[in-house]
């Protein structure tokens, strides 16, 4: 065995070790949260509002608030992000202006969440007079995940073979119809992946929500998008930092477990939709 083969095997073993360590860290974190939080989960915990801070009752308003915030966030960020990606990938000329736009989008993705939360507080809550509310929190989260959606969608659209576009245009189909019927359908899996990454970032965000949506301890359900809302990340943060009893810490782990479960359920739902889409497309192709 020569040096090249030995080096290749060492590199392969090192890469495998890195992958196993990454998976192990994820499993350890999830397993620890499950072990610490599963004892708190019961019907009352999931369907009732809390009685006192971290003592008695449940986290139902926090669950509904988190889902509402993510819903407003996605309704704002996904259409805008995908539309921006379509322009950058299909219409924008390759010049300094376009590259500058891509650069600033990438910079926006790296801005600390507390800065976006402060901007949301000043601009949405105070300047636009939306108040600390579901709408303010959802829009602020949308600002945060918008660059992720744009970048993922643009890369997915660019990955569609150029021959698909050329064949469609050769048949007399307009550019807009080609984008809608050919390009977007082919880029759908990559777009869904980007949306999932953004959703995971949004559903676990604390600083932005705390500054724009509510205290996290609201024990009521919002009656409109202009009402403040509770949220699971802020609830966990407050229990973990200000709680002084073991019961409050256990409830923080229980809420964390619910938060992880919500994200997993949304991810599974999105993957099921993607697989059903693939099957339908293969069926049409086979027909």
C-alpha positions in Angstrom: 0.0 0.0 0.0 1.5 3.3 -1.1 1.4 6.7 0.6 -1.4 7.9 -1.6 -3.7 5.0 -0.6 -2.8 5.4 3.1 -3.5 9.2 3.0 -6.8 8.6 1.2 -7.9 6.1 3.8 -6.9 8.4 6.6 -8.9 11.3 5.1 -11.9 9.0 4.6 -11.7 7.8 8.2 -11.4 11.4 9.4 -14.4 12.6 7.4 -16.4 9.6 8.7 -15.4 10.5 12.2 -16.5 14.1 11.7 -19.9 13.0 10.4 -20.4 10.5 13.3 -19.5 13.2 15.8 -22.0 15.6 14.3 -24.8 13.1 14.4 -23.8 12.0 17.9 -24.0 15.6 19.2 -27.4 16.0 17.7 -28.7 12.8 19.2 -27.2 13.6 22.6 -28.9 17.0 22.8 -32.2 15.6 21.6 -32.0 12.6 24.0 -31.1 14.8 26.9 -34.1 17.1 26.3 -36.4 14.1 25.9 -35.3 12.5 29.1 -35.6 15.8 31.1 -38.9 17.0 29.5 -41.0 13.9 28.8 -42.1 13.6 32.4 -43.7 17.0 32.2 -45.8 16.3 29.1 -49.4 15.5 29.8 -52.8 16.6 28.5 -53.1 19.5 30.9 -49.6 20.7 29.9 -50.5 20.8 26.2 -54.1 22.1 26.4 -54.3 24.5 29.3 -52.9 28.0 30.1 -50.5 28.4 32.9 -51.9 29.4 36.3 -48.8 31.1 37.7 -45.3 31.7 36.3 -44.0 28.2 35.6 -46.3 26.5 38.2 -49.4 24.7 37.2 -51.4 24.7 34.0 -49.9 24.4 30.6 -48.4 26.0 27.5 -51.3 26.0 25.1 -51.1 29.8 24.5 -47.4 29.5 23.9 -47.9 26.7 21.3 -50.6 28.6 19.4 -48.5 31.8 19.6 -45.4 30.1 18.1 -47.5 28.6 15.3 -49.1 31.9 14.6 -45.8 33.8 14.5 -44.3 31.2 12.1 -47.4 31.4 9.9 -47.2 35.2 9.6 -43.5 34.9 9.0 -43.8 32.4 6.2 -46.7 34.3 4.6 -44.5 37.3 4.4 -41.1 35.9 3.6 -41.8 33.0 1.3 -43.6 34.8 -1.5 -41.3 37.8 -1.3 -38.2 35.6 -1.1 -39.2 33.3 -4.0 -40.2 36.3 -6.2 -36.8 37.9 -5.5 -35.0 34.7 -6.3 -36.9 34.4 -9.6 -35.8 37.9 -10.6 -32.1 37.4 -9.6 -31.9 34.0 -11.3 -34.0 34.6 -14.4 -34.3 38.3 -15.2 -31.5 40.3 -13.5 -28.5 41.2 -15.7 -25.1 40.0 -14.6 -23.7 43.3 -13.5 -22.4 45.2 -10.5 -25.8 46.1 -9.2 -27.0 42.5 -9.2 -23.9 41.3 -7.5 -24.3 44.0 -4.9 -27.9 42.9 -4.2 -26.6 39.3 -3.7 -23.9 40.6 -1.4 -26.3 42.5 0.8 -28.7 39.6 0.9 -25.8 37.4 2.2 -24.9 40.1 4.7 -28.5 40.3 5.9 -28.4 36.6 6.6 -25.5 37.2 9.0 -27.0 40.1 11.0 -27.5 39.1 14.7 -31.1 38.4 15.6 -31.0 41.0 18.4 -30.3 43.7 15.8 -33.3 42.6 13.7 -35.4 42.5 16.9 -34.3 46.1 17.7 -35.1 47.2 14.2 -38.5 45.5 14.4 -39.2 47.2 17.7 -38.4 50.7 16.4 -39.8 50.4 12.9 -42.8 48.0 13.3 -43.8 48.5 16.9 -43.2 52.3 17.2 -42.9 53.9 13.8 -45.7 51.9 12.1 -47.7 51.8 15.3 -48.3 48.0 15.0 -47.6 47.6 18.7 -46.2 44.5 20.4 -48.2 42.0 18.5 -48.5 38.9 16.5 -48.1 40.9 13.3 -45.0 42.7 14.4 -43.4 39.5 15.6 -44.2 37.6 12.4 -43.0 40.4 10.2 -39.7 40.8 12.2 -39.1 37.0 11.9 -39.8 37.4 8.2 -37.0 39.9 7.9 -34.7 37.4 9.6 -35.5 34.4 7.3 -36.0 36.4 4.1 -32.3 36.2 3.0 -32.2 32.4 3.7 -35.3 32.0 1.5 -33.9 34.1 -1.3 -30.5 32.4 -1.4 -31.9 28.8 -1.2 -34.6 29.6 -3.8 -32.1 31.3 -6.2 -29.7 28.3 -6.0 -32.5 25.9 -6.6 -33.7 27.8 -9.6 -30.2 28.0 -11.0 -29.8 24.3 -10.6 -32.6 23.6 -13.1 -30.9 22.6 -16.4 -30.9 25.3 -19.0 -32.1 22.7 -21.6 -35.5 22.7 -19.8 -35.9 26.4 -20.5 -34.7 26.1 -24.1 -37.0 23.3 -24.9 -40.0 25.1 -23.4 -39.2 28.4 -25.2 -38.7 26.5 -28.5 -42.3 25.2 -28.2 -43.5 28.8 -28.2 -44.1 29.0 -24.4 -43.6 32.4 -22.9 -40.8 33.0 -20.4 -43.2 33.6 -17.6 -45.1 30.4 -18.3 -41.7 28.5 -18.6 -40.7 29.8 -15.1 -44.0 28.9 -13.6 -44.6 25.5 -15.2 -41.1 24.2 -15.7 -38.5 26.0 -13.6 -40.4 26.4 -10.3 -41.7 22.9 -10.5 -38.2 21.5 -11.0 -36.8 23.8 -8.2 -39.5 22.9 -5.8 -37.4 20.5 -3.6 -34.6 23.1 -3.1 -37.1 25.8 -2.3 -38.8 23.6 0.3 -35.4 22.9 1.8 -34.7 26.6 2.1 -38.1 27.3 3.6 -37.5 24.5 6.2 -34.2 26.0 7.2 -35.9 29.4 7.6 -38.7 27.8 9.6 -36.4 26.1 12.0 -34.6 29.4 12.6 -37.9 31.3 13.0 -39.6 28.9 15.4 -36.7 28.8 17.8 -36.0 32.6 17.8 -36.1 34.4 21.1 -34.7 37.9 20.9 -36.8 39.0 17.9 -40.0 37.7 19.5 -39.3 39.1 22.9 -38.9 42.6 21.5 -41.8 42.6 19.0 -44.4 40.0 19.9 -44.9 39.6 23.6 -43.5 38.7 27.0 -43.9 34.9 26.3 -46.0 34.5 29.5 -49.4 35.6 28.1 -52.1 33.2 29.3 -54.6 34.2 26.6 -55.0 33.5 22.9 -54.7 36.4 20.5 -58.1 37.5 19.1 -56.4 39.4 16.2 -53.0 39.8 14.6 -52.6 43.1 16.6 -52.7 41.3 20.0 -49.5 40.3 21.8 -48.8 36.6 21.8 -46.9 34.1 24.0 -44.3 31.9 22.4 -42.4 28.8 23.4 -38.8 30.1 23.0 -39.4 33.1 25.2 -41.2 31.0 27.7 -38.3 28.6 27.9 -35.8 31.4 28.2 -37.7 33.1 31.0 -38.1 29.8 33.0 -34.5 28.9 32.5 -33.1 32.3 33.5 -35.5 33.5 36.2 -37.1 30.2 37.5 -35.9 29.2 40.9 -37.5 25.8 41.4 -36.9 22.4 39.9 -40.5 22.4 38.7 -39.9 25.4 36.6 -36.8 23.9 35.1 -38.6 20.7 34.3 -41.4 22.7 32.6 -38.7 24.5 30.5 -37.4 21.2 29.3 -41.0 20.1 28.6 -41.6 23.2 26.5 -38.3 22.6 24.7 -39.4 19.1 23.8 -42.7 20.4 22.5 -40.8 23.0 20.4 -38.6 20.4 18.9 -41.6 18.2 18.2 -43.4 21.0 16.4 -40.5 21.6 14.1 -40.1 17.9 13.4 -43.8 17.6 12.6 -43.7 20.6 10.2 -40.6 19.1 8.6 -42.2 15.8 8.1 -45.3 17.4 6.6 -43.2 19.4 4.1 -41.2 16.2 3.2 -44.5 14.3 2.7 -45.8 17.0 0.4 -42.5 16.9 -1.6 -42.6 13.2 -2.0 -46.2 13.3 -3.1 -45.3 15.9 -5.6 -42.5 13.7 -6.9 -44.8 10.8 -7.3 -47.4 12.8 -9.1 -44.7 14.2 -11.5 -43.4 10.7 -12.2 -46.9 9.4 -12.8 -47.5 12.2 -15.3 -44.2 11.4 -16.9 -44.9 7.7 -17.1 -48.4 8.4 -18.5 
